[in-house]
Amino acid sequence: MAGSQDPGSAGGPTVGIVGLGYVGLPLAAALVEAGCEVIGLDVSSERVAELNAGRSPVEDVPDERLAAFGGRFRATTDPVGLKVCDAILICVPTPLSNQREPDLSYVTGSVRDIAEVLEPGQTIVLESTTYPGTTRDIVLPILEESGLTVGEDFHLAYSPERIDPGRSDHTVRTTPKVVGGLTPACAERAAAVYGVICDEVVTVSSPEAAELTKLLENIFRSVNIALVNELAQLTERLGIDIWEVIDAASTKPFGFMRFEPGPGMGGHCLPIDPFYLAFKAREHDFYTEFVELAGKINQAQPGWCVDRICEALNWRGIVPPQASVLVLGVAYKAGIGDLRESPGVKIIRKLRERGVEASYHDPYVPALDSLGLRSVELDPATVASVDAVCIVTAHDGIDYESLVRNARTVVDLRGRTRTLDPVEDSDVVLMGAGNRPIAAVDPEAASTPAPMPD
């Protein structure tokens, strides 16, 4: 019978993972490596076939790590396989609809599949980012359609995922895990499951508290990124270097946390989570104006960066419809190939809308099928052939000194060129450094080249 395995016993429980992506697969890896048996469920038959053949679609779980799983992991598209599991962890996407409202269709679809095979004694945990009340008001009623009772026949909890793709300094083991159960027994069961793979489990009073914990973590970052992005726009006008200011402020040993400007936010969480909270707040006649303003600023950042690129071109006497720009890095962060909400993709689209011939280089993204582009070689001839190179994602392993030496113009949106020795006759425009007077560039009004500086 499911649930008969003591999570704290040798070998750990048998765990089902629903959703084998950037969150689910690293979680499965941690469980297997802790001695658990793992059954992975995914709606994509192609992904399931790849995983069972030993090929991983996720950078954090390379093929060689997957191969070491042996017979302790198998992937399937059939929910029946979950019947033997002691615990089932739901790690499916929670995107936004076209109206910027929560789309919980992946969650509800997965929970319905689980409800059809739910066995007494099982522990179900939702990990997908969502608004407070989802576990209690949406997940629980579906599971209880099975005829089983929460806290007695099965256990239900929420535990926010804390996977940061491409990061190795904080692992599943070393990152504290927050858990909130429908009942104290639910919380205890869920905490026992995570105790197998996490050094610290933090139990909160309810699923709602755990759900809001995740939103607070990411909204905190969203608000501070919006603040520094807005200040970068101001320092352009003031002629002050925002990077110098951030360095100076970072010397304060208390009360300050460093955030840096950039081309906008990417990934699944930061661009989306504020809208989940705003949606829930409206149900209670409350409007999270501060949170929504931060989201608005960050959503507009790629457009402002395109203005900055076009301004740099204008300073060289080149109008956008006649320009060529190489975008360096299209993944949403360095060291991975994740394109979710990528600022780089948005920048390429906006450059194209202005008639710019846009290409890109990214060692982690060989092709952008949605734009019909393939990554070009980053050699001196390619760099010298375009009117400007724009650093959007600062991957390691790039020779930035060679880039600056060979490029006609470099627009640096990440501060990557700050540490380089000055290159004679180089034309580097560092976002927020105030080294060009800023003016919003109207693509229609930019038909006349701006005068070259003296």
Helices and strands as residue ranges (DSSP letters): E 14-18, H 24-33, E 37-41, H 45-52, H 63-67, G 70-72, E 73-76, G 79-84, E 87-90, H 105-117, E 123-126, H 134-134, I 135-139, H 140-144, E 155-158, E 177-181, H 184-195, E 201-204, H 207-238, H 242-249, H 273-283, H 289-315, G 320-322, E 324-328, H 343-353, E 357-361, E 367-368, G 369-371, E 373-374, H 380-385, E 388-391, H 400-406, E 410-412, G 416-419, E 428-430
